[in-house]
């Protein structure tokens, strides 16, 4: 009895977590899933003032949370915003919106093993900096396609698609809005060059395939980050999700005669290649 009492006295109280986000069904599901998956030394609270740690969903919530001067984890946050906050000395890290360049290139290489030259679009707010594209070392040669706006994007694609095997798009909300999506996909079909990325929405609209960070992926990554912080007091470096999901547009994949035309088959192929843990 004495030992049990002593053990309870010595155990540290659970650290508290509050999730900041605009009201939405996604926030509700995220908070519920996070609360269910957190270890015993972490628990979700309803009020930010009662929290030891903050989790912010999206850029707007992340920006607001920076003013509270508490340890902060951003989820689905733009890379540029999180890096700016880090330079200013915040107690923060972020799970970036999008997926890594290496993931997307490996996906293209798996579904198009004969591809040798891949164009990577890069705009002012793209998640992959130009240096990452230029310095990439892998099974294919990457060609950087830098553009400033949607009009320049159309011209650049028309000028370059013929000598490329495929195009990869980054997450970039400023560059790749609905009008740009229509432009990119129509140009792709006319010149018979497939487009990959940047996310589930684009694949549903007509991109061939993409890795993407699902809601479950974001919850899992957030739980892991919070667990590490609770144990060590350190967030670690900001990064993309380590275990993204994959999706294929079966109709588009068939029209380009791709070997993998179904999401499960492509995911299995990527796992067999050792690229997905």
ABEGO torsion letter per residue (X at the ends): XAAAAAAAAABBBBBBBBBBBBBBAAAAAAAAAAAAABBAABBBBABAAABABBBBBEAAAAAAAAAAGBBBBBBGBBAAAAAAAAAAGBBBBBBBBEBBAAAAAAAAAAABAABABBBBBBBAABABBAAAAAABBBABBBBBBBBABAAAAAAAAAAAAAABABBBBBBBAAABBAAAAAAAAAAAAAAGBBBBOABAAAAAAGBABBBBBBAAAAAAAAAAAAAAAAAAGBAEBBBBBABBBBBBBAAAAAAAGBABABAAAAAAAAAAAGABX
